Amino acid sequence: MDIVEEMLLCGVHPDIQTFSGLMHHFANEGDFRTVQKLLTIVRQCGVQPDAYMYKILIHAYCKCERAALALRLFEEMRNSSLLPDLATKSLLVKSLWKEGKLREAAIVEENCEEINDILPLALPGHLFTVSSTDLTRVFKIYSSSFTAAGL
């Protein structure tokens, strides 16, 4: 996260694949506070989340038993004309049901009822993965070019 913050201070904005990879990593680690911080940064950078990023976020919120937040992201996803995959929709419904939000679970089912046949089984992930070593290397490349240019 320090490297990402340094990049942002230098005016270098990571791409959506980098953000998605970081969110996925921190969600798997159980660090949902960092996932939320990354989502805030994504929005501040003007990056429009794609279906894969929404999937990661919905899964993360369901994992930490925050189905209401996952539902909000699901609605935001639908308003962006993006469709979840079948597993994400099913996980959201199951999480809402488990948290006693039966009406919300029914609404998700109803909203997806007419499109259930076209929901993909899985959303494809991004082709590239990024490690902290990659981020450090990119930061060094960009920061040295700014320093060399006198910025």
C-alpha positions in Angstrom: 0.0 0.0 0.0 2.9 2.3 0.7 4.1 1.9 -2.9 0.6 2.6 -4.3 0.4 5.7 -2.1 3.8 6.9 -3.4 2.7 6.3 -7.0 -0.4 8.3 -6.4 1.6 11.2 -4.9 3.8 11.2 -8.0 0.8 11.3 -10.2 1.1 7.7 -11.4 -2.3 5.9 -11.3 -2.3 2.1 -11.2 -4.6 0.4 -13.7 -7.7 -1.5 -13.0 -5.9 -4.8 -13.1 -3.5 -3.7 -10.4 -6.3 -2.4 -8.2 -8.2 -5.7 -8.7 -5.2 -7.8 -7.9 -4.5 -5.8 -4.7 -8.1 -6.0 -3.6 -8.1 -9.8 -4.2 -4.9 -10.2 -2.2 -6.1 -8.1 0.8 -9.6 -9.8 0.7 -7.9 -13.2 0.9 -5.8 -12.0 3.8 -9.0 -10.8 5.6 -7.9 -7.1 5.5 -11.3 -5.6 4.5 -10.3 -2.2 5.7 -7.6 -2.0 3.0 -10.0 -3.3 0.4 -12.4 -0.5 1.2 -9.4 2.0 1.1 -8.5 0.7 -2.3 -12.1 1.1 -3.5 -12.0 4.7 -2.3 -8.7 5.3 -4.2 -10.2 3.7 -7.3 -13.1 6.1 -7.2 -10.8 9.1 -6.6 -8.7 8.1 -9.6 -11.7 8.1 -11.8 -11.3 4.4 -12.6 -14.6 2.7 -13.4 -14.8 -0.7 -11.8 -15.3 -3.6 -14.2 -17.4 -6.7 -13.6 -14.3 -8.6 -12.2 -13.6 -5.9 -9.6 -17.2 -5.9 -8.5 -17.0 -9.7 -8.2 -14.0 -9.4 -5.9 -15.6 -6.8 -3.8 -18.9 -8.6 -3.5 -17.1 -11.8 -2.5 -15.0 -9.9 0.0 -18.0 -8.3 1.7 -19.9 -11.5 1.8 -16.9 -13.2 3.4 -16.8 -10.7 6.2 -20.6 -11.0 6.7 -21.4 -7.5 5.3 -24.0 -8.6 2.8 -25.8 -5.2 2.9 -22.6 -3.6 1.5 -22.3 -6.4 -1.0 -25.9 -5.7 -2.1 -25.1 -2.0 -2.6 -22.2 -2.9 -4.9 -24.4 -5.4 -6.7 -26.9 -2.6 -7.4 -24.1 -0.3 -8.5 -22.8 -3.0 -10.8 -26.3 -3.5 -12.3 -26.7 0.3 -12.7 -23.4 0.3 -14.6 -24.9 -2.2 -17.1 -22.6 -5.0 -15.8 -23.8 -8.5 -15.0 -22.4 -10.7 -12.2 -21.5 -14.2 -12.8 -23.8 -17.0 -11.5 -21.5 -17.8 -8.5 -21.4 -14.2 -7.4 -25.2 -13.8 -7.6 -25.7 -17.1 -5.7 -23.2 -16.1 -3.0 -24.9 -12.8 -2.5 -28.3 -14.4 -2.2 -27.0 -17.0 0.2 -25.2 -14.3 2.3 -28.3 -12.1 2.5 -30.4 -15.1 3.4 -27.9 -16.1 6.1 -27.9 -12.6 7.6 -31.8 -12.6 7.7 -32.2 -10.2 4.9 -34.8 -12.3 3.1 -36.5 -9.5 1.3 -33.2 -8.3 -0.2 -32.3 -11.9 -1.2 -35.7 -12.2 -3.0 -35.1 -8.8 -4.8 -31.7 -10.0 -6.1 -33.3 -13.2 -7.3 -36.2 -11.3 -9.0 -33.8 -8.8 -10.6 -31.7 -11.7 -12.1 -34.6 -14.0 -12.9 -35.0 -12.8 -16.5 -31.2 -12.9 -17.1 -30.3 -16.2 -15.2 -29.9 -17.9 -18.6 -27.3 -15.5 -19.8 -25.3 -15.1 -16.6 -21.8 -16.5 -17.1 -20.6 -19.3 -14.9 -17.5 -17.4 -14.1 -16.2 -13.9 -14.8 -12.8 -14.1 -16.4 -10.0 -12.6 -14.3 -7.4 -10.3 -15.7 -4.6 -11.8 -17.8 -1.9 -10.1 -15.8 -1.0 -10.4 -12.2 1.1 -7.8 -10.4 3.3 -8.4 -7.4 4.9 -5.9 -5.0 8.1 -6.3 -6.9 6.4 -5.3 -10.1 4.9 -2.2 -8.4 8.3 -1.2 -7.0 9.9 -1.6 -10.4 7.2 0.5 -12.1 7.5 3.1 -9.4 11.3 3.4 -9.9 10.9 3.7 -13.6 8.3 6.5 -13.4 9.8 8.3 -10.4 13.2 8.4 -12.1 11.7 9.8 -15.3 10.0 12.6 -13.2 13.2 13.4 -11.4 15.2 13.4 -14.7 12.6 15.7 -16.3 12.9 18.2 -13.4 9.4 17.7 -12.2 
